[in-house]
Amino acid sequence: MSVRTFYLGLIAAFGLPWVFLVAVPYGQLTANDVTMVDESIGQTYPQVNAGFIEYGNRIYASEGCFQCHSQMVRTTEVSVDPYRYESELGSPVRESRPEDYVGEDYAFLGVQRIGPDLANVGITKPRDIKQATGLDEVDPADVRQWHMEHLYDPRLIHEWSNMPSYQHLFEKRRIQGQKSNSALNINVGEGYEVVPTERAEALVTYLMSLKKNDPIGPPKADKPAADDEA
Ligand code: HEC
């Protein structure tokens, strides 16, 4: 065998598979820009998560929340998810798409639903509170407070809840002078207060940001061609 045939053989054996298994798929996957801007509504797709939300995302992972919660609106063929969301959220409502998870290091699709789906909890929770209080506007501080109390002890809110409590994300301490602004509205003994740690703050910021209901995308196929005259 000549040296030339040997090298050609090497290229055929390793080079071609590399082209088709690595280079071509890489090109296809990166062809859809990760961040797109829809000029018509001035939004990026998908939304880019800022640092503190990203930190909360890590805590969601490390605390194992995904073991009981999904973040996926299942397809209409196999579930009633979209209908449920539609009646709960109004339109636009849709099934989750692969593009919704672009930019996330790990997609928390979930493994089982022991608790409710959290794909859109950033929208559903304020709405729940709005319905419960009858107010027109919900103060984000109230939503934050709801999540904090729920994390601290889910049974404070639903007696029947089987969600574990995450008290280790909070600090119980003696009140120094005045009660802290961030203290929970719960009674833990005279002269004491419960305040969220930074981890709890990040986790709740993350939960409040959750919404997989972006009107834009997926990048190409699903979108009507741009109207040049408009
Ligand atoms: C053992 C299963 C389990 C684990 C683990 C779990 N949850 Fe839950 N979660 C539930 C159940 C059941 C409910 C419904 C009852 C309730 O509201 O407490 C729930 C409700 C919720 C809700 C309210 C949803 C809504 O629409 O009302 C949020 C938010 C939530 N969980 C966040 C979390 C976060 C964040 C973690 C991780 C720190 C977590 N859960 C871990 C079972 C779990």
Residues whose N, C-alpha, C, O or C-beta is under 5 A from the ligand:
A	BS01	HEC	E63 G64 C65 C68 I114 G115 P116 P154 H158 S161 N162 M163 P164
